[in-house]
Amino acid sequence: MIKLVNITKEYQFHFKKLLVLDKINLELPENCFTAIIGKSGSGKTTLLNIISGLLEPSAGQIIYNNNEVKRFFDRRSAQFRSNNIGFVFQQFNLIPYYSVLENVTMPLKFSAVPPKEQIERGLSLLSQFGIDDKRDFYPNLLSGGQMQRVAIARALIKNPQIIIADEPTGNLDQKTSHEIFDIFKKLNDEKNSAFLIVSHDPEIINHTKDKYRIENKTIQRLK
């Protein structure tokens, strides 16, 4: 589904170039459940942003279902991300002045989906994650686990083919982390949603189908 070919990323700092990723090659098939690990500052988040189209590589190709993402115009690139990729973040990134339901349906706000269907989709996801009774709550009234469920529901509202999660359990206790992992695994098994997860959580890493480590600016598959 996603193929990276010789992806390189450099940043410019005060007339000096900092090489972060060097000729990364990676293939992510449909229904993947893949973890990427590495030390802080190794380039994990940079790689996620490149895969998702948020960041352009300095060199190399990103191929998604036989389309090269790098060649998309800005508007088309944004449309590609919106229609194909859902994001789950460590900090949840919920809008504080939106209710739970409004946060979940926010990605549909400017879509062609009728308002009634937007609400129905949102409520269905909230019910699936056991927080439909929180539909009118604001994020500051929720626990960390509840906020992450809202964030996952928001990521799924447009039925993306791949979910990209950057340290999704980093701010959660162990019990809640396991619950979030179980949600991911169920979605992967039952809905064929593909997951690419950056995590330091051994519980998640040990139960993913494929594991990669970023080290010394390159990537290596782990057994």
N, C-alpha and C positions, 0 to 999 in steps of 0.2 A: 504493500500500500504506500509506504514512504521509503524512498531510497536516497541516501546521501552519498555523493561521489566527490571525494577529495575536498571536503569542506575545510576551509582555512579561515580563521578570523584574527585580524590584527586591530588593535586600538592605537590611536595616535595620542601621545602625551608629550607636550612640550618639545616638539620636533623629534621625538623618539617613537619608534614603533614597538608595541608590546604584543608579542605573538601569544595568543590564548589557546587556539586550536590549530592543529597542523595536519592537514590531509586526512580528515575523519571520513571513514567509509562505514556505513551502517545501513542495514535493511530491516524494516519493521513490517512484518506481514499483517494481514487482516486478523483481527481477534487476538493480537499480541497482548501479553501481560508482562511488560518488560520494566526492569529496574535499572537505573543508572546511578552508580555510586562514585565517590571520589572525595578527596579532601576539600575543605573550604577553599574557594579561590581556584579550583582546578578547571573551571569552565563549564560546570554542569548546567547552570542556569543560562549561560550564553548559548549552549547547544540547544536547550529547550526553546529558547526564543528564536533561534534560527530555524528549527524544525517547524515551528508554528507560523513562521513568516513575519514575526514581529521585528526581527533583526536580519539585515542582509549580510550574507557572508562576504568576506574579502575575495574569496575565490571558491570555485567548486559549484556543484549542481545540487538542487533539491528537487527531486522528482516525486510527484504525488499522483498516483493513478495515471502514469505516463504523461503528465503535464509538468513542465519545469516551472516551479513556483517563482524562481528568481526573475523570470522574464515577464511576469505579470505586471501590468500597470498598477499604480498605487490603489486605485479603486477596486480593481479586480482582485488584488492581493487581500484587501480588507474583506471583500465578499467571500473569498476562499476561506479565510479564517473563520468568518462568522458562520458559514454554512457547514464546515467540516470539522472544526476543532472546538472542544469545550475545555475550559481552564478551571483548575482547582488550585488555590493558593494557600500557603501556610497562614497568612494573615487574614484569610477569608474574603477580604475586599468587598464586604457588603456595604450598601449605601445606607448610612445611619438614619436618614429621614424618610426612607422607604420602609413600608411594612414587609414582613416575610414574603407574602404573596407578591407584592410589587417587585421585590428583589429577584424572585424566581422568574417572573415573567418579563423582566426588563429587557433581555435580549430580543424579545419579540415586539418591542414597543414600536419600532419603525418598519416592521415586516408587513406582508400582505395577509397575515393570519388575523381573522376577525377577532375583535375584543372578547367576545363570548368564548371562543375557542381558546384564546390565550389563558383565560381564567380557568377553564376546564383542564387544560394541560397542567397548569401550575398546581391546582388542587390535587390532581391525580398523582403528581410527583410527591407532593407533601404528604399525601396519604400513604404512598409507598414507603416513605421514610419515617412514618409514624409521628409526624409533626404537623398534621393538618389542623390541630387545635391551636396552633401558634400562628395561623395565617395573618392575623391582624396585629401581631406583636411587632415591636421594633427590635433591631438586633441587640441593643444594649440590655434587653430583658431576657436574652437567651444564654444558655451555657455554651462553652466552647464546642462541645459535640453537636449541639443543636445548630449553631452557626455554620459548622462545617457541613452538616446535612443540607442546610439551605444553599450553601455554595455549590454542593454537588448537584442538587436539583436544578439550580440555575445553569450549570454547565451542560445539563442533559436536555434542557427545554427545547432545543432545536434539533434533537436527535443526531448529534454529531457522530462521525465515524470513529473518531479517536478522542480520548480524554487525556490531557496533559496535566499532570499533578506535580507541583513543585513543593516538596516537603509538606504534604497534606496533613500529616499528624504531628508536626513539629511542636505545636502549641497545645497538644492534648495529652491527658494522662493515659496510662497504659491500657486501662479498660476501654476508654473511649476510642483510642487508637485501634484496638482490635475490632471494635464495632464498625469503624469507618472502613477498615480493611475488608471486613466481611461484606460490606455494601459493594465495594469495588469488585470483589471476587464474584459476587452474585451477578452483577451487571455484566461482567466479562463472560460468565458461563451461560447465562440465560438470554441476554440481549445481544451477544456477540459484539459488545462495545470493546474497542481496543484501548489499552491503557499504557501510557509511558510515564513512569513515576521516578522522580528523584527523591531519594530518602536516605536517612541514616538509621531508620528503624529496622533492626534485624528481623523482626517478625514479618514485615512486608518483604524485605529483600529475600529472605529464605523461602518465601512461598510464591515468588514470581516465576514465570515460565523461563524467562531469559534474563541474564544479568550481565551488565557491562560496567567496566571501571574506566574512568577517565584519569589518566596519569601521564605526566610529562607531555601534555598537550595532545596526546593520542588516546585512542579508545581500544579496549581489549575485551573480548567476550570471556566471561568466567564460566567455569564448569560447575 
